[in-house]
Amino acid sequence: MFRILKRLFTFFLLLALLTGAASLWWLNQPMPLKLPAGSQSLDLEIEPGTRANAAASAVVTSGADVSALLLRSWFRLSGDARQIKAGSYEIAQGTTPRRLLRMLVNGEESLQNITLVEGWNFTQLRAALLKAESLKPHSQNLSQEAIMEKIGRPGVFPEGRFFPDTYSYAKGSSDIALLKRAAQAMDKRAAAAWALRKPDTPLKSVDQLIVLASIVEKETGKPSDRAEIAGVFTNRLRIGMLLQTDPTVIYGLGTTFDGNLRKHHLQTDNPYNTYTRGGLPPTPIAMPGRASLLAAAQPAQTKAIYFVARGDGSSQFSANLEEHNRAVNKFIRGQ
């Protein structure tokens, strides 16, 4: 009897060892994937509230050629089944069951990037969101007002309120969430620049800082001129001189602008025509970047109140009208 028990014990011990070895081998073997044509990975969506059993089934449904039963067992035996996080994931070739679980527990979602470019207006921003890969266009059919309400900024005009930068996002996330992040980033950057403002600035608020920074952004052809351009506009604001900046006029023309700014455009009054109205326009005209925000807060100490493009991206600055006229004759009229 003892011998029989001993043999049974040995048999079950060997069976357990073999099972353990097989399980260990399986956990570290790449899962076969049924990849769509032209794809290098599988897309996996784990919805909020998904339990281990459903997560294992989702992996198989996504195209992983693996036993759902084995995956469920592994998820549960690991002790991490309750730690699986919702999100959008990519199962790449070579992914093992062990690696898969670690990815789901750590929330290692597959990410895409979108770059919001300095100087873009809100229309250009919305167009970029529509083209962004795997970003849900929840804002597509919303008005500007509705979008701003969705991101918690009811009544705020959207122009210039989003910080230009490169943002990463999970596949399948909402463009509304991305806009909210970009708006928060602008709040942070603008507040940081405002905290560094010069004591004698004519600007009265962080909102005015963003407006001026947006003009500087559109007027700057060469980065090294940015602070000097901000200095010109700051000087004009300080002495009550019209800003007379073409980008604000162009912005005010909207979709009617055909690329050719004419004399009658400068003479036709509207809230954004800084040739007919004093002070800053009512809102920003584009998304200013960090450098423009800082230039508006800390403009160059200069006597210049005029500048004209040299034709190479840089600007010629002048302290009086006589100097400016000479610069215009040289760089614009070629005289």
Sequence and secondary structure as in RCSB ss.txt:
>XXXX:A:sequence
MFRILKRLFTFFLLLALLTGAASLWWLNQPMPLKLPAGSQSLDLEIEPGTRANAAASAVVTSGADVSALLLRSWF
RLSGDARQIKAGSYEIAQGTTPRRLLRMLVNGEESLQNITLVEGWNFTQLRAALLKAESLKPHSQNLSQEAIMEK
IGRPGVFPEGRFFPDTYSYAKGSSDIALLKRAAQAMDKRAAAAWALRKPDTPLKSVDQLIVLASIVEKETGKPSD
RAEIAGVFTNRLRIGMLLQTDPTVIYGLGTTFDGNLRKHHLQTDNPYNTYTRGGLPPTPIAMPGRASLLAAAQPA
QTKAIYFVARGDGSSQFSANLEEHNRAVNKFIRGQ
>XXXX:A:secstr
 HHHHHHHHHHHHHHHHHHHHHHHHHHTS   B   TT SEEEEEE TT  HHHHHHHHHHHTB S HHHHHHHH
HHHT GGG   EEEEEETT  HHHHHHHHHHT   EEEEE  TT  HHHHHHHHHHSTT B TTTT  HHHHHHH
TT TT   TT S  SEEEEETT BHHHHHHHHHHHHHHHHHHHHHT  TT    SHHHHHHHHHHHHHH SSGGG
HHHHHHHHHHHHHHT     HHHHHHHHGGG  S   HHHHHS  TT TTTS S  SS SS   HHHHHHHHS  
     EEEE SSS EEEESSHHHHHHHHHHHTS  
